[in-house]
């Protein structure tokens, strides 16, 4: 007796949850956005297996500086509130602002977008923000990866990561080693929470329940919360070109108390003057709702200062004037002192 085997029903990649056509459609949507970010040095961008970039010939001794980051739990609010168009700016800013701290000009950026099921409109909105962030910081979006992984993420959710590469002349790297007592600490205003501390932000929203303010700092509540990380690149690079800035600190996770010491020489401390910069309605609401003291605020959030600039006292006024003329809100927030047995950052 003979038996015949039953052929299994064919299964395609799409049946398994991965839509190649959707991925191709997204790439076509991304290409014109990336094209707007092109700059000198780009030899081959999106579409190839690898992107090619030539360091501009104006650099005599270029040193490459790299930075990588994500957006964190701010994405949970993007999902809940269906606000996807600015988290890409956050992604870019978190890396290019870090690269900037070394005195480097960001050259190019690559992103990683991962989801369970690809929604082309959502992904295009996110990548549109990434392209906008690159455009505003003079950084080329030359590649990335879109990963559709069924079962890895809940419906409607995704994750973002990215990295930037910049360049700086070897002789102009900012190390902070020339910082000394008497130097002035300038603070550049933030746009809001930026992209750190959102686990606490979300707890505050949960605690407030329906009792949320309609507006904060003149913006609808959700917009104020989701305001993207400020891109300091172009304005600070312009100031660096004409002023002898000694150190920069990007105020991210760990706030003012944890980030400023990263660029200070051993034996020095930053003494910040409480009240020398205004606390916005947003941060006042967060502090009141969370019920936390000033120390916890300054080690969790940027608390209104997104970038710190350390300069010699003789150059402080001129540097601040240049930054203000470029559009930054600049505050003189303190000075460098000998550390002794005290903390690396004192706010009093």
BELBEL-V210773 format. One record per backbone hydrogen bond with DSSP energy under -1.0 kcal/mol. CO is the residue of the C=O (numbers start at 1). NH is the residue of the N-H. Records with the same first field share a line. If there is no record, write none. Layout:
CO: NH, NH
//
This chain:
12: 16
13: 18
14: 17
19: 23
20: 24
21: 25
22: 26
23: 27
24: 28
25: 29
26: 30
27: 31
30: 34
31: 35
34: 37
35: 38
39: 42
41: 54
44: 52
45: 48
52: 43, 44
56: 59
61: 170
63: 168
65: 166
67: 164
69: 162
72: 75
73: 76
74: 78
75: 79
76: 80
77: 81
78: 83
86: 90
87: 91
88: 92
89: 93
90: 94
92: 96
93: 97
95: 99
96: 100
97: 101
99: 102, 104
100: 103
102: 174
105: 167
107: 140
108: 165
109: 142
110: 163
111: 145
112: 161
113: 147
114: 159
115: 149
119: 123
120: 124
121: 125
122: 126
123: 127
124: 128
125: 129
126: 130
127: 131
128: 132
129: 133
130: 134
131: 135
132: 136
133: 137
134: 139
135: 138
140: 109
143: 111
145: 113
147: 115
149: 152
154: 157
159: 114
161: 112
162: 69
163: 110
164: 67
165: 107, 108
166: 65
167: 105
168: 63
169: 172
176: 179
180: 183
183: 336
184: 311
185: 333, 334
186: 309
187: 331
188: 306, 307
193: 196
197: 201
198: 202
199: 203
200: 204
201: 205
202: 206
203: 207
204: 208
205: 209
208: 211
210: 212
214: 221
216: 219
219: 216
220: 224
221: 225
222: 226
232: 236
233: 237
234: 238
235: 239
236: 240
237: 241
239: 242, 243
243: 245
247: 310
249: 308
250: 252
252: 255
254: 258
255: 259
256: 260
259: 262
260: 263
261: 264
265: 268
267: 339
269: 337
270: 346
271: 335
272: 348
273: 276
280: 284
281: 285
282: 286
283: 287
284: 288
285: 289
286: 290
287: 291, 292
293: 297
294: 298
297: 301
298: 257
302: 305
304: 190
306: 251
307: 188
308: 249
309: 186
310: 246, 247
311: 184
312: 315
315: 319
316: 320
317: 321
318: 322
319: 323
320: 324
321: 325
322: 326
323: 328
324: 327
329: 189
331: 187
333: 273
334: 185
335: 271
336: 182
337: 269
339: 342
344: 270
346: 272
//
